[in-house]
Amino acid sequence: MRKFIVLVSLIGLICGCARTTPVTPLGRDLYTVSGLYSQDALTAANKYCDSLGKKILVRYTSGSIWGSVMFRCLSPQDPEYPRPAEPKH
């Protein structure tokens, strides 16, 4: 019975935790965030850039169950922000 209580407590603790880590700055306009799933990390990265009024530029992603995203938050006018591909005629 004691093992069952410990197991239930651990599951509750895990489920109650945030699905992503805090966004961590790595350098000028460069950040990283990890999440329970890589999509959660990407969503957190997008929200972070949106909160700054900037656009996300994903530099690197890894993992699927516990995923990480390295990204930049750039203004659309920034010369380093890529332009959309021109449609082919």
Sequence and secondary structure as in RCSB ss.txt:
>XXXX:A:sequence
MRKFIVLVSLIGLICGCARTTPVTPLGRDLYTVSGLYSQDALTAANKYCDSLGKKILVRYTSGSIWGSVMFRCLS
PQDPEYPRPAEPKH
>XXXX:A:secstr
 HHHHHHHHHHHHHHHS SB   EEEETTEEEEEESSHHHHHHHHHHHHHHTT EEEEEEEE SSSEEEEEEEE 
TTSTTS        
